[in-house]
Amino acid sequence: MNEPRPGVDPKLLELLVCPLTKSPLRYDAAKMELISDQAQLAYPIRDGVPIMLVDEARSLDEEKSKR
């Protein structure tokens, strides 16, 4: 059985910005991440809660270098 994944409140998404650059974030529902294009970081969403810590973020540069 597949359990439904909790979503993120759209109003919360409007308020959140990258803690490093203060730039807007985009939501990647498939990967359950908030993406900062400016910082090239992906912040995880765990149990519907965005983890807005730079230390917890995944670098998008690493993903590009694997291709």
N, C-alpha and C positions, 0 to 999 in steps of 0.2 A: 504494500500500500504506500502510495506517495502522500506525505503530509503536505498541506498547503504551506508555502513559505510566507512568513509574515512580511507585509509590505511596509513601506515607510510613509508616514503621513506627508502628503504633498505640501501642506503648509509649512512643515518643518524643513522640507527640502528648499523652500523659497528663502528661508532664513539662514541656512548653513552656508558657510564659505570655507575655503581652504585655510587652515590655521597658519600655514606657512606664508602664503601669498595674499590672502584675503580676497582671492578671486572666486567667482561663482563655480559651483560644482555641477556635474551632470550625473544623472542616475543611470547605472547599468543594472537593470533588473535581472538579466541572465546571470551575471556574476555576483549579484548582491554587493555592489560597491558604489561608492561615490568617487567620481573621477575629477581630478584637478588637471586640466589640460596644461595650464600654465606651469605648475610644479612637476608635471609628469609623474603624479602619484595617484594611487587608487586606495581609498580608505574603505576598509571592510564594514559590512553591516552584519551584525550578529544578533539573532533573535529580534530583528526589527529595530535594533539600536545602532546608529552610526558610531563607529569608533574613530573619533577625530583626533588621533594621536599620530604625529609624524613617525614615531618609532614603530607603530603598528601598520603603517601604510606600505603598500607594495609599489616598487618602482616600475613605471611603464617603460623606462629605458631598458631594463632587463628583458622585458617581453619582446621589444624590438630587436635586440641583439641576438635572440634565439632564432629569429627567422632567417 
